[in-house]
C-alpha cells in the first residue's frame, strides 16, 4: 500500500476528504521543520497542533520557521 492509498483510506475512515497534493507537500514541509529543528518525534505533533488550531499548512510552516529561529 502506498502512502497516498493509506492517507485516502484513513481520511475516508474518519469522514474527511483526503488532502490534495499541495497540502500534503506543505504538511511534509512542516513535519520536516519540526524534525530537523528538534527531534523527529516533534513532526507528527506539530502537524496535529496545526490541525487542532485550524491552520492552513502553509501558514503553519511559516509560523514554525519563525517560532524556532
MARFIMI-923392 format. One record per atom (N, C-alpha, C, O): x, y, z. Coordinates in steps of 0.05 Angstrom, whole numbers, padded with zeros to 5 digits, always signed. Example, Ala and Ser with C-alpha at 12.3 -4.5 7.8 and 13.67 -1.06 7.14 Angstrom:
+00264-00114+00156
+00246-00090+00156
+00264-00066+00156
+00285-00066+00169
+00257-00045+00142
+00273-00021+00143
+00258+00001+00157
+00268+00023+00161
END
This chain:
+00017-00023+00000
+00000+00000+00000
+00018+00025+00000
+00037+00026+00015
+00011+00044-00017
+00026+00069-00018
+00017+00087+00005
-00004+00083+00017
+00033+00108+00010
+00026+00127+00030
+00000+00141+00021
-00018+00146+00038
-00003+00147-00004
-00027+00160-00014
-00052+00143-00010
-00073+00153-00001
-00049+00117-00015
-00072+00099-00011
-00080+00098+00018
-00103+00098+00025
-00060+00097+00036
-00065+00096+00065
-00079+00122+00074
-00098+00121+00088
-00068+00145+00065
-00080+00171+00072
-00109+00173+00063
-00126+00181+00078
-00113+00164+00038
-00141+00165+00027
-00159+00147+00044
-00182+00155+00050
-00150+00124+00051
-00166+00105+00067
-00171+00116+00095
-00194+00113+00105
-00151+00127+00107
-00154+00138+00134
-00173+00162+00133
-00191+00164+00151
-00171+00179+00113
-00189+00202+00111
-00218+00192+00109
-00236+00203+00121
-00222+00172+00092
-00249+00161+00089
-00259+00150+00115
-00283+00153+00122
-00241+00136+00130
-00249+00124+00155
-00258+00144+00176
-00275+00138+00193
-00246+00168+00175
-00253+00189+00195
-00273+00209+00184
-00280+00229+00197
-00283+00204+00159
-00304+00221+00148
-00294+00247+00136
-00309+00266+00136
-00269+00248+00127
-00258+00273+00115
-00249+00267+00087
-00243+00245+00079
-00247+00289+00072
-00235+00287+00046
-00204+00286+00050
-00194+00299+00067
-00190+00270+00034
-00161+00270+00036
-00149+00296+00026
-00161+00310+00010
-00126+00303+00037
-00113+00328+00028
-00104+00326-00001
-00097+00304-00011
-00104+00349-00015
-00093+00349-00042
-00062+00348-00041
-00050+00350-00020
-00050+00345-00064
-00021+00342-00065
-00006+00366-00054
+00014+00363-00041
-00016+00390-00059
-00003+00414-00048
-00004+00414-00017
+00015+00422-00004
-00026+00406-00006
-00029+00405+00023
-00010+00384+00034
+00002+00389+00055
-00009+00361+00022
+00010+00340+00031
+00038+00351+00031
+00053+00346+00050
+00046+00365+00010
+00073+00376+00009
+00078+00396+00031
+00100+00396+00043
+00059+00413+00037
+00062+00432+00059
+00063+00418+00086
+00079+00426+00104
+00047+00398+00090
+00049+00383+00115
+00076+00369+00118
+00087+00367+00140
+00086+00358+00096
+00113+00346+00097
+00134+00367+00103
+00154+00361+00118
+00131+00390+00093
+00150+00412+00099
+00148+00419+00129
+00169+00423+00142
+00124+00422+00139
+00120+00427+00168
+00133+00405+00185
+00147+00411+00204
+00128+00381+00178
+00140+00358+00192
+00170+00359+00191
+00184+00354+00211
+00181+00366+00168
+00210+00369+00165
+00221+00391+00182
+00243+00387+00194
+00208+00413+00183
+00217+00435+00200
+00219+00426+00229
+00239+00430+00243
+00198+00413+00238
+00197+00404+00266
+00219+00383+00271
+00233+00384+00292
+00221+00364+00254
+00240+00342+00258
+00269+00352+00256
+00286+00342+00271
+00275+00370+00238
+00303+00379+00235
+00311+00400+00255
+00335+00403+00260
+00293+00414+00266
+00300+00435+00286
+00299+00425+00315
+00307+00438+00333
+00289+00400+00318
+00288+00389+00345
+00293+00359+00343
+00314+00350+00336
+00272+00344+00350
+00274+00315+00348
+00252+00305+00329
+00232+00318+00325
+00257+00282+00318
+00238+00270+00298
+00210+00268+00309
+00190+00271+00294
+00207+00263+00335
+00180+00260+00346
+00164+00285+00346
+00140+00284+00349
+00177+00308+00342
+00162+00333+00340
+00146+00335+00315
+00126+00350+00314
+00153+00321+00294
+00139+00323+00268
+00109+00317+00269
+00093+00334+00261
+00101+00293+00279
+00072+00288+00279
+00057+00306+00299
+00034+00313+00294
+00071+00314+00320
+00057+00331+00340
+00053+00359+00328
+00032+00371+00333
+00073+00369+00313
+00069+00395+00300
+00046+00395+00281
+00031+00414+00279
+00044+00373+00265
+00021+00371+00246
-00005+00369+00261
-00025+00381+00253
-00006+00354+00283
-00030+00352+00299
-00038+00379+00310
-00061+00387+00309
-00018+00394+00321
-00024+00421+00332
-00034+00439+00311
-00053+00454+00316
-00022+00439+00287
-00032+00456+00265
-00061+00449+00259
-00077+00467+00254
-00067+00424+00258
-00095+00415+00252
-00114+00424+00274
-00136+00434+00268
-00106+00421+00299
-00123+00429+00321
-00128+00459+00321
-00150+00468+00328
-00108+00474+00312
-00110+00503+00311
-00126+00512+00286
-00132+00536+00284
-00131+00494+00268
-00145+00501+00244
-00128+00517+00224
-00138+00532+00208
-00101+00514+00227
-00083+00529+00210
-00081+00517+00182
-00081+00492+00179
-00079+00534+00162
-00072+00525+00135
-00043+00515+00137
-00027+00527+00151
-00036+00492+00125
-00009+00482+00127
+00013+00501+00120
+00034+00501+00132
+00008+00518+00099
+00029+00537+00091
+00033+00558+00114
+00056+00566+00119
+00012+00566+00126
+00014+00585+00149
+00028+00572+00172
+00044+00585+00186
+00023+00546+00177
+00036+00532+00198
+00066+00530+00193
+00082+00533+00212
+00074+00526+00168
+00102+00525+00162
+00115+00551+00168
+00137+00552+00181
+00103+00573+00160
+00114+00600+00165
+00117+00605+00195
+00137+00616+00204
+00097+00597+00210
+00098+00601+00239
+00120+00584+00251
+00134+00593+00269
+00122+00560+00242
+00143+00542+00253
+00171+00552+00247
+00189+00550+00264
+00175+00564+00224
+00201+00575+00217
+00207+00599+00234
+00230+00602+00242
+00188+00615+00240
+00192+00639+00257
+00195+00631+00286
+00212+00642+00301
+00180+00612+00295
+00179+00604+00324
+00205+00591+00333
+00211+00591+00357
+00219+00579+00315
+00243+00564+00323
+00269+00576+00315
+00290+00563+00316
+00269+00601+00306
+00294+00614+00298
+00307+00626+00323
+00328+00638+00321
END
